[in-house]
Amino acid sequence: MDLVAVAGWEQRASALTDGLVELGVLLDPDWIKAFKGVPRHVFVPKVLRGGGTISAGDPEWLDLVYSDETLRTQTIAAGEGVGRHEIPTSSSSRPRVMAAMLARLGARRGHRVLEIGTGTGYNTALLGHFLGPGNVASIDIDPGLIETAREHLAAIGQHPHLTAGDGADGWPEHGPYDRIIATCAVTSIPPAWIEQLADGGTIVAPFDAGEAGPLLVLTKTKPDEVTGRIDPYPAHFMPLRQRADSPLGPGHTTGFTEPGIPAYGTTTLNPKDVVDVEGTDLALFLWLHAPGLRLTSAPDHVFVHTDTALAQADLEPVEDGRWPVQQRGTTRLWDTVEHAYQSWLDLGRPAPNRFGVSAPRDEDQFVWLDNPDSLYSWPLPTPSPL
């Protein structure tokens, strides 16, 4: 099937773009031209949906491709036994999120941009349309994704610099870069990115901070450091990977699986107060106190867990002002939640945009509240290689 020759895509791309303009995430005329002019369907000939696949030529395929939705295109199985499941390793990101990140990149035509995470190549194509020939370099851990993206990009007349490798190492060959954009989430900024970024350049990367899922928008203010505010725009992405055969990022596992012996107790913190907070304000603060923390809720319980600990708090109190809690694993995770929640209240319930990141190349990176010299700061974890 000749994907480039598919009829009807222009009208759908135009309608999708108009919707992004109405949302306010797409304002620059040149980015509007890129979203209208790059055929997303060429890069997404199949979509993994539910337990099946929707492929080019299926009745619903073209409308799905030009919807404002994330489209899964590749998964890898992880876990063992009944816990074995498919984890996405490539997708075409939600267009509104792509537009928001590209706007925050602040690129200009002629800038050299490094993209970490080629994936399908659609975002690469948008960058190429906007920046002009020869200005985009893109790297992905998966050689298969690189070759497929290369074919699809060539089909629409684009030939960016593409390579397979560890995105954490960047790609110095085509640097220094005026901008670096990551389409995978990080818990800290790899030193190579800082080194390969031009003075005054910008890094935009999803922050792998649990349910918060904000963006990092950082500027190179010193020869060996980037700094900037956390942007609360929700952008949940797959983690930066170091192995093509694994869906997990450094330090990630398939989840807490060791049951252990639970410790039973009660809490004076109403679990509903933890899950009912609007937006991602509390989620980021909890993650800073327990990196890797995830928070989920069920009809009767609230769960918080990391790769090494789990806590379950009942939503029904056993008596006025006390709720049952079970904790297991290497730490008493609900105790950490209680402490973090009280600190969050004491600090005036700070929103994510009050936080910033200082990321020196050769020193510890950290999150700060209000300013880099604040009394309140939290170290960023340094991922261990897989």
DRENGULUM-634208 format. One record per residue (C-alpha): residue in three letters; z, y, x; residue number from 1. Coordinates in Angstrom, 3 decimals. Layout:
N
{'ALA', {Z, Y, X}, NUM}
...
! end
This chain:
386
{'MET', {0.000, 0.000, 0.000}, 1}
{'ASP', {-1.002, 3.407, 1.367}, 2}
{'LEU', {2.236, 5.355, 0.912}, 3}
{'VAL', {0.704, 8.681, 1.919}, 4}
{'ALA', {-1.860, 8.377, -0.871}, 5}
{'VAL', {0.701, 7.735, -3.644}, 6}
{'ALA', {-0.083, 10.033, -6.563}, 7}
{'GLY', {2.449, 12.276, -8.251}, 8}
{'TRP', {4.861, 12.794, -5.381}, 9}
{'GLU', {4.132, 16.509, -4.941}, 10}
{'GLN', {5.341, 17.408, -8.430}, 11}
{'ARG', {8.474, 15.308, -7.983}, 12}
{'ALA', {9.224, 16.813, -4.562}, 13}
{'SER', {8.770, 20.290, -6.010}, 14}
{'ALA', {11.125, 19.542, -8.912}, 15}
{'LEU', {13.752, 18.097, -6.561}, 16}
{'THR', {13.493, 21.162, -4.328}, 17}
{'ASP', {13.794, 23.540, -7.282}, 18}
{'GLY', {16.984, 21.729, -8.265}, 19}
{'LEU', {18.431, 22.223, -4.781}, 20}
{'VAL', {17.584, 25.921, -4.967}, 21}
{'GLU', {19.387, 26.168, -8.310}, 22}
{'LEU', {22.432, 24.479, -6.768}, 23}
{'GLY', {22.479, 27.155, -4.064}, 24}
{'VAL', {22.264, 24.711, -1.147}, 25}
{'LEU', {18.652, 25.589, -0.329}, 26}
{'LEU', {17.812, 29.272, 0.142}, 27}
{'ASP', {15.665, 29.717, 3.265}, 28}
{'PRO', {11.946, 29.893, 2.322}, 29}
{'ASP', {10.950, 27.760, 5.310}, 30}
{'TRP', {13.400, 25.001, 4.390}, 31}
{'ILE', {12.125, 25.176, 0.809}, 32}
{'LYS', {8.602, 24.612, 2.149}, 33}
{'ALA', {9.856, 21.665, 4.200}, 34}
{'PHE', {11.525, 19.943, 1.250}, 35}
{'LYS', {8.431, 20.483, -0.889}, 36}
{'GLY', {6.007, 19.481, 1.847}, 37}
{'VAL', {7.586, 16.343, 3.341}, 38}
{'PRO', {6.959, 13.171, 1.289}, 39}
{'ARG', {10.336, 11.426, 1.063}, 40}
{'HIS', {8.748, 8.309, -0.427}, 41}
{'VAL', {6.885, 7.571, 2.819}, 42}
{'PHE', {10.268, 7.053, 4.511}, 43}
{'VAL', {11.844, 5.050, 1.684}, 44}
{'PRO', {9.385, 2.302, 0.700}, 45}
{'LYS', {12.305, 0.246, -0.585}, 46}
{'VAL', {15.752, 1.013, -1.948}, 47}
{'LEU', {18.702, -1.400, -2.050}, 48}
{'ARG', {20.323, -0.977, -5.445}, 49}
{'GLY', {22.981, -3.210, -6.943}, 50}
{'GLY', {22.145, -6.720, -5.836}, 51}
{'GLY', {18.406, -6.184, -5.685}, 52}
{'THR', {15.595, -4.161, -4.172}, 53}
{'ILE', {13.375, -1.506, -5.722}, 54}
{'SER', {10.119, -1.321, -3.792}, 55}
{'ALA', {7.057, 0.888, -3.618}, 56}
{'GLY', {4.938, 0.285, -6.684}, 57}
{'ASP', {7.853, -0.631, -8.957}, 58}
{'PRO', {7.887, 1.555, -12.095}, 59}
{'GLU', {11.172, 3.284, -11.279}, 60}
{'TRP', {10.656, 3.622, -7.508}, 61}
{'LEU', {9.011, 7.053, -7.218}, 62}
{'ASP', {11.384, 8.783, -9.640}, 63}
{'LEU', {14.354, 7.232, -7.822}, 64}
{'VAL', {13.087, 8.393, -4.427}, 65}
{'TYR', {12.806, 11.993, -5.655}, 66}
{'SER', {16.232, 12.041, -7.299}, 67}
{'ASP', {19.153, 13.875, -5.729}, 68}
{'GLU', {20.771, 10.602, -4.708}, 69}
{'THR', {21.678, 8.711, -1.555}, 70}
{'LEU', {19.327, 5.751, -1.188}, 71}
{'ARG', {20.555, 2.705, 0.734}, 72}
{'THR', {17.830, 1.146, 2.849}, 73}
{'GLN', {19.628, -1.320, 5.154}, 74}
{'THR', {22.895, -3.268, 5.243}, 75}
{'ILE', {24.658, -5.684, 7.592}, 76}
{'ALA', {27.172, -8.309, 6.495}, 77}
{'ALA', {30.722, -7.979, 7.805}, 78}
{'GLY', {34.013, -9.754, 7.259}, 79}
{'GLU', {34.803, -13.420, 6.820}, 80}
{'GLY', {35.081, -15.816, 3.875}, 81}
{'VAL', {35.692, -14.225, 0.485}, 82}
{'GLY', {36.071, -10.863, 2.210}, 83}
{'ARG', {32.527, -10.969, 3.566}, 84}
{'HIS', {30.415, -8.138, 2.193}, 85}
{'GLU', {27.406, -5.974, 2.966}, 86}
{'ILE', {28.023, -2.609, 4.655}, 87}
{'PRO', {25.247, 0.015, 4.707}, 88}
{'THR', {23.806, 0.828, 8.125}, 89}
{'SER', {20.958, 3.096, 7.053}, 90}
{'SER', {20.154, 5.291, 4.092}, 91}
{'SER', {18.254, 8.358, 3.033}, 92}
{'SER', {21.086, 10.809, 2.493}, 93}
{'ARG', {21.594, 12.762, -0.700}, 94}
{'PRO', {19.155, 15.695, -0.545}, 95}
{'ARG', {21.760, 18.302, -1.518}, 96}
{'VAL', {23.923, 17.198, 1.417}, 97}
{'MET', {20.948, 17.249, 3.784}, 98}
{'ALA', {20.047, 20.761, 2.634}, 99}
{'ALA', {23.631, 21.971, 3.048}, 100}
{'MET', {23.846, 20.595, 6.586}, 101}
{'LEU', {20.463, 21.962, 7.628}, 102}
{'ALA', {21.442, 25.393, 6.305}, 103}
{'ARG', {24.663, 25.313, 8.322}, 104}
{'LEU', {22.706, 24.340, 11.421}, 105}
{'GLY', {21.271, 27.854, 11.566}, 106}
{'ALA', {18.137, 26.702, 13.381}, 107}
{'ARG', {15.130, 28.931, 13.933}, 108}
{'ARG', {11.514, 27.973, 14.478}, 109}
{'GLY', {11.022, 27.031, 18.119}, 110}
{'HIS', {14.611, 25.885, 18.631}, 111}
{'ARG', {15.085, 22.535, 20.319}, 112}
{'VAL', {17.178, 20.247, 18.115}, 113}
{'LEU', {18.748, 16.878, 18.856}, 114}
{'GLU', {19.338, 14.638, 15.852}, 115}
{'ILE', {21.932, 11.885, 16.199}, 116}
{'GLY', {20.994, 9.101, 13.798}, 117}
{'THR', {17.275, 8.885, 13.056}, 118}
{'GLY', {17.713, 6.443, 10.187}, 119}
{'THR', {14.693, 6.474, 7.893}, 120}
{'GLY', {13.177, 9.478, 9.684}, 121}
{'TYR', {13.108, 11.710, 6.587}, 122}
{'ASN', {15.596, 14.226, 7.972}, 123}
{'THR', {13.688, 14.101, 11.273}, 124}
{'ALA', {10.527, 15.001, 9.369}, 125}
{'LEU', {12.214, 17.944, 7.641}, 126}
{'LEU', {13.335, 19.234, 11.040}, 127}
{'GLY', {9.838, 18.789, 12.446}, 128}
{'HIS', {8.247, 20.664, 9.540}, 129}
{'PHE', {10.695, 23.555, 9.998}, 130}
{'LEU', {10.863, 23.742, 13.815}, 131}
{'GLY', {7.281, 22.971, 14.780}, 132}
{'PRO', {5.771, 20.292, 17.051}, 133}
{'GLY', {7.646, 19.099, 20.114}, 134}
{'ASN', {11.011, 20.631, 19.204}, 135}
{'VAL', {12.787, 17.609, 17.700}, 136}
{'ALA', {14.422, 14.772, 19.624}, 137}
{'SER', {16.126, 11.995, 17.687}, 138}
{'ILE', {18.143, 8.955, 18.722}, 139}
{'ASP', {19.371, 5.908, 16.809}, 140}
{'ILE', {21.335, 2.853, 17.882}, 141}
{'ASP', {18.943, 0.560, 15.993}, 142}
{'PRO', {15.563, -0.023, 17.721}, 143}
{'GLY', {14.104, -1.377, 14.485}, 144}
{'LEU', {14.885, 1.849, 12.651}, 145}
{'ILE', {13.316, 3.865, 15.459}, 146}
{'GLU', {10.042, 1.940, 15.313}, 147}
{'THR', {9.816, 2.136, 11.524}, 148}
{'ALA', {10.612, 5.856, 11.571}, 149}
{'ARG', {7.977, 6.380, 14.279}, 150}
{'GLU', {5.323, 4.724, 12.097}, 151}
{'HIS', {6.253, 6.728, 9.015}, 152}
{'LEU', {6.398, 10.009, 10.921}, 153}
{'ALA', {3.002, 9.348, 12.487}, 154}
{'ALA', {1.599, 8.627, 9.028}, 155}
{'ILE', {2.310, 12.246, 8.032}, 156}
{'GLY', {1.123, 13.660, 11.348}, 157}
{'GLN', {4.460, 14.149, 13.111}, 158}
{'HIS', {5.254, 12.853, 16.597}, 159}
{'PRO', {8.815, 13.864, 17.561}, 160}
{'HIS', {10.627, 12.474, 20.595}, 161}
{'LEU', {12.324, 9.236, 19.476}, 162}
{'THR', {14.472, 6.761, 21.372}, 163}
{'ALA', {16.869, 3.897, 20.727}, 164}
{'GLY', {20.303, 4.248, 22.280}, 165}
{'ASP', {23.942, 5.147, 21.829}, 166}
{'GLY', {24.062, 8.477, 20.021}, 167}
{'ALA', {27.379, 9.283, 21.691}, 168}
{'ASP', {25.451, 9.641, 24.961}, 169}
{'GLY', {23.016, 12.153, 23.486}, 170}
{'TRP', {19.598, 12.382, 25.144}, 171}
{'PRO', {19.612, 14.725, 28.155}, 172}
{'GLU', {15.900, 14.307, 28.873}, 173}
{'HIS', {14.842, 16.912, 26.296}, 174}
{'GLY', {17.863, 19.212, 26.535}, 175}
{'PRO', {19.538, 21.552, 26.643}, 176}
{'TYR', {19.440, 21.796, 22.861}, 177}
{'ASP', {19.882, 24.901, 20.768}, 178}
{'ARG', {21.282, 22.775, 17.950}, 179}
{'ILE', {22.646, 19.250, 17.517}, 180}
{'ILE', {22.912, 17.658, 14.081}, 181}
{'ALA', {24.504, 14.273, 13.400}, 182}
{'THR', {23.699, 12.145, 10.384}, 183}
{'CYS', {26.647, 9.879, 11.163}, 184}
{'ALA', {30.358, 10.648, 11.017}, 185}
{'VAL', {32.560, 11.211, 14.069}, 186}
{'THR', {36.297, 11.493, 14.645}, 187}
{'SER', {35.791, 13.649, 17.747}, 188}
{'ILE', {32.894, 15.288, 19.574}, 189}
{'PRO', {31.335, 13.127, 22.308}, 190}
{'PRO', {31.450, 14.940, 25.672}, 191}
{'ALA', {27.705, 14.386, 26.186}, 192}
{'TRP', {26.910, 16.507, 23.132}, 193}
{'ILE', {28.905, 19.399, 24.522}, 194}
{'GLU', {27.217, 19.068, 27.904}, 195}
{'GLN', {23.697, 18.931, 26.425}, 196}
{'LEU', {24.214, 21.849, 24.014}, 197}
{'ALA', {22.950, 25.251, 25.158}, 198}
{'ASP', {25.409, 28.141, 25.445}, 199}
{'GLY', {25.941, 29.643, 22.004}, 200}
{'GLY', {24.459, 26.548, 20.366}, 201}
{'THR', {25.777, 24.855, 17.237}, 202}
{'ILE', {26.807, 21.298, 16.401}, 203}
{'VAL', {26.882, 20.165, 12.764}, 204}
{'ALA', {28.447, 16.756, 12.211}, 205}
{'PRO', {30.229, 14.944, 9.377}, 206}
{'PHE', {33.945, 14.578, 10.129}, 207}
{'ASP', {35.097, 10.969, 9.698}, 208}
{'ALA', {38.372, 12.006, 8.070}, 209}
{'GLY', {38.863, 9.611, 5.187}, 210}
{'GLU', {38.369, 10.821, 1.635}, 211}
{'ALA', {38.170, 14.408, 2.904}, 212}
{'GLY', {34.725, 13.858, 4.428}, 213}
{'PRO', {34.190, 17.508, 5.446}, 214}
{'LEU', {31.764, 18.922, 7.977}, 215}
{'LEU', {32.354, 20.146, 11.497}, 216}
{'VAL', {30.366, 23.286, 12.300}, 217}
{'LEU', {31.128, 24.072, 15.936}, 218}
{'THR', {29.766, 26.637, 18.392}, 219}
{'LYS', {29.633, 26.395, 22.175}, 220}
{'THR', {31.802, 29.353, 23.121}, 221}
{'LYS', {32.514, 28.190, 26.692}, 222}
{'PRO', {30.453, 26.162, 29.180}, 223}
{'ASP', {32.545, 23.065, 28.471}, 224}
{'GLU', {33.901, 23.551, 24.934}, 225}
{'VAL', {32.848, 23.828, 21.295}, 226}
{'THR', {35.063, 25.229, 18.586}, 227}
{'GLY', {34.883, 26.250, 14.954}, 228}
{'ARG', {36.253, 25.891, 11.454}, 229}
{'ILE', {36.206, 22.778, 9.315}, 230}
{'ASP', {33.757, 23.221, 6.457}, 231}
{'PRO', {35.064, 21.525, 3.284}, 232}
{'TYR', {31.596, 20.653, 1.983}, 233}
{'PRO', {31.850, 16.925, 1.091}, 234}
{'ALA', {29.514, 14.912, 3.303}, 235}
{'HIS', {30.490, 11.257, 3.502}, 236}
{'PHE', {28.392, 9.442, 6.103}, 237}
{'MET', {28.359, 6.108, 7.875}, 238}
{'PRO', {30.195, 6.176, 11.219}, 239}
{'LEU', {28.535, 6.703, 14.575}, 240}
{'ARG', {27.834, 3.160, 15.787}, 241}
{'GLN', {27.591, 1.796, 19.317}, 242}
{'ARG', {26.062, -1.581, 18.424}, 243}
{'ALA', {22.940, -2.201, 16.376}, 244}
{'ASP', {24.230, -5.586, 15.171}, 245}
{'SER', {27.479, -4.196, 13.753}, 246}
{'PRO', {27.961, -1.865, 10.772}, 247}
{'LEU', {31.232, -0.580, 12.211}, 248}
{'GLY', {31.929, 2.445, 14.337}, 249}
{'PRO', {34.267, 2.491, 17.357}, 250}
{'GLY', {37.812, 1.739, 16.254}, 251}
{'HIS', {36.699, 0.659, 12.767}, 252}
{'THR', {37.352, -2.763, 11.235}, 253}
{'THR', {36.432, -4.270, 7.881}, 254}
{'GLY', {39.862, -3.250, 6.595}, 255}
{'PHE', {43.504, -4.318, 6.575}, 256}
{'THR', {43.505, -8.092, 6.085}, 257}
{'GLU', {46.793, -9.376, 7.552}, 258}
{'PRO', {49.221, -9.721, 4.624}, 259}
{'GLY', {52.426, -10.006, 6.668}, 260}
{'ILE', {55.845, -9.714, 5.045}, 261}
{'PRO', {56.130, -6.735, 2.694}, 262}
{'ALA', {59.010, -4.285, 2.836}, 263}
{'TYR', {60.139, -3.254, -0.645}, 264}
{'GLY', {61.682, 0.089, -1.499}, 265}
{'THR', {61.381, 3.152, -3.683}, 266}
{'THR', {60.083, 6.666, -3.225}, 267}
{'THR', {60.950, 10.028, -4.715}, 268}
{'LEU', {57.349, 11.170, -4.268}, 269}
{'ASN', {55.455, 10.664, -7.503}, 270}
{'PRO', {52.289, 8.762, -6.488}, 271}
{'LYS', {50.324, 10.725, -9.086}, 272}
{'ASP', {51.043, 13.881, -7.094}, 273}
{'VAL', {49.159, 12.350, -4.173}, 274}
{'VAL', {46.032, 11.317, -6.081}, 275}
{'ASP', {45.880, 14.206, -8.564}, 276}
{'VAL', {45.423, 16.957, -5.968}, 277}
{'GLU', {42.146, 18.769, -6.620}, 278}
{'GLY', {39.358, 18.305, -4.099}, 279}
{'THR', {40.001, 17.106, -0.556}, 280}
{'ASP', {42.807, 19.474, 0.448}, 281}
{'LEU', {45.520, 16.842, 0.793}, 282}
{'ALA', {43.182, 14.070, 1.959}, 283}
{'LEU', {42.415, 15.873, 5.220}, 284}
{'PHE', {46.084, 16.614, 5.863}, 285}
{'LEU', {47.043, 12.969, 5.288}, 286}
{'TRP', {44.311, 11.827, 7.665}, 287}
{'LEU', {45.579, 14.167, 10.385}, 288}
{'HIS', {48.954, 12.428, 10.175}, 289}
{'ALA', {47.467, 8.927, 10.047}, 290}
{'PRO', {43.893, 8.823, 11.406}, 291}
{'GLY', {41.882, 6.181, 9.608}, 292}
{'LEU', {43.894, 6.530, 6.401}, 293}
{'ARG', {42.149, 5.730, 3.127}, 294}
{'LEU', {43.588, 6.459, -0.304}, 295}
{'THR', {42.531, 4.652, -3.484}, 296}
{'SER', {43.992, 4.329, -6.958}, 297}
{'ALA', {44.041, 1.661, -9.668}, 298}
{'PRO', {45.326, 1.849, -13.255}, 299}
{'ASP', {48.855, 0.881, -12.175}, 300}
{'HIS', {49.043, 1.619, -8.455}, 301}
{'VAL', {48.125, 3.958, -5.625}, 302}
{'PHE', {47.054, 2.342, -2.350}, 303}
{'VAL', {47.009, 3.913, 1.090}, 304}
{'HIS', {45.773, 1.881, 4.017}, 305}
{'THR', {44.528, 1.977, 7.568}, 306}
{'ASP', {43.106, -0.864, 9.639}, 307}
{'THR', {46.648, -1.930, 10.551}, 308}
{'ALA', {48.877, -0.970, 7.613}, 309}
{'LEU', {48.956, -0.940, 3.815}, 310}
{'ALA', {51.223, 0.640, 1.211}, 311}
{'GLN', {51.216, 0.217, -2.557}, 312}
{'ALA', {53.076, 2.637, -4.817}, 313}
{'ASP', {53.480, 1.887, -8.529}, 314}
{'LEU', {52.596, 4.617, -11.013}, 315}
{'GLU', {55.348, 3.471, -13.380}, 316}
{'PRO', {58.840, 4.587, -12.224}, 317}
{'VAL', {61.738, 2.130, -12.143}, 318}
{'GLU', {64.118, 4.940, -13.002}, 319}
{'ASP', {63.935, 8.672, -13.415}, 320}
{'GLY', {62.560, 10.136, -10.216}, 321}
{'ARG', {61.953, 6.906, -8.270}, 322}
{'TRP', {58.835, 4.737, -7.930}, 323}
{'PRO', {58.529, 1.229, -6.412}, 324}
{'VAL', {56.734, 0.924, -3.063}, 325}
{'GLN', {55.558, -2.045, -0.994}, 326}
{'GLN', {54.677, -1.540, 2.671}, 327}
{'ARG', {53.324, -3.945, 5.270}, 328}
{'GLY', {51.617, -3.831, 8.622}, 329}
{'THR', {52.373, -2.121, 11.918}, 330}
{'THR', {53.731, 1.087, 10.367}, 331}
{'ARG', {55.498, 2.157, 7.191}, 332}
{'LEU', {52.510, 4.067, 5.897}, 333}
{'TRP', {54.084, 5.469, 2.729}, 334}
{'ASP', {56.831, 7.023, 4.851}, 335}
{'THR', {54.068, 8.859, 6.717}, 336}
{'VAL', {52.538, 9.974, 3.405}, 337}
{'GLU', {55.904, 11.341, 2.231}, 338}
{'HIS', {56.387, 13.302, 5.444}, 339}
{'ALA', {52.826, 14.647, 5.415}, 340}
{'TYR', {53.000, 15.637, 1.749}, 341}
{'GLN', {56.211, 17.603, 2.266}, 342}
{'SER', {54.777, 19.316, 5.347}, 343}
{'TRP', {51.664, 20.207, 3.355}, 344}
{'LEU', {53.820, 21.821, 0.662}, 345}
{'ASP', {55.925, 23.667, 3.258}, 346}
{'LEU', {52.757, 25.120, 4.817}, 347}
{'GLY', {51.549, 26.448, 1.479}, 348}
{'ARG', {49.155, 23.612, 0.560}, 349}
{'PRO', {46.537, 24.628, 3.172}, 350}
{'ALA', {42.905, 24.084, 2.190}, 351}
{'PRO', {40.501, 22.471, 4.693}, 352}
{'ASN', {38.885, 25.800, 5.614}, 353}
{'ARG', {42.181, 26.926, 7.150}, 354}
{'PHE', {41.745, 24.221, 9.768}, 355}
{'GLY', {39.575, 24.333, 12.845}, 356}
{'VAL', {38.666, 22.170, 15.807}, 357}
{'SER', {38.749, 22.868, 19.527}, 358}
{'ALA', {36.747, 20.280, 21.444}, 359}
{'PRO', {36.741, 20.658, 25.230}, 360}
{'ARG', {34.418, 18.305, 27.065}, 361}
{'ASP', {36.963, 16.944, 29.541}, 362}
{'GLU', {40.303, 17.453, 27.780}, 363}
{'ASP', {42.027, 16.338, 24.596}, 364}
{'GLN', {40.373, 17.615, 21.419}, 365}
{'PHE', {42.520, 18.805, 18.535}, 366}
{'VAL', {42.636, 20.244, 15.022}, 367}
{'TRP', {44.525, 23.500, 14.504}, 368}
{'LEU', {45.798, 25.444, 11.521}, 369}
{'ASP', {44.580, 29.059, 11.158}, 370}
{'ASN', {43.875, 29.650, 14.881}, 371}
{'PRO', {43.594, 27.661, 18.129}, 372}
{'ASP', {46.954, 28.957, 19.380}, 373}
{'SER', {48.771, 27.894, 16.216}, 374}
{'LEU', {52.112, 26.132, 16.353}, 375}
{'TYR', {50.528, 23.482, 14.153}, 376}
{'SER', {47.944, 21.197, 15.746}, 377}
{'TRP', {46.973, 17.537, 15.651}, 378}
{'PRO', {45.160, 15.503, 18.334}, 379}
{'LEU', {41.817, 13.954, 17.477}, 380}
{'PRO', {41.542, 10.229, 18.171}, 381}
{'THR', {39.347, 9.123, 21.036}, 382}
{'PRO', {37.381, 6.092, 19.811}, 383}
{'SER', {37.666, 2.926, 21.855}, 384}
{'PRO', {34.328, 1.317, 22.717}, 385}
{'LEU', {33.431, -1.767, 20.701}, 386}
! end
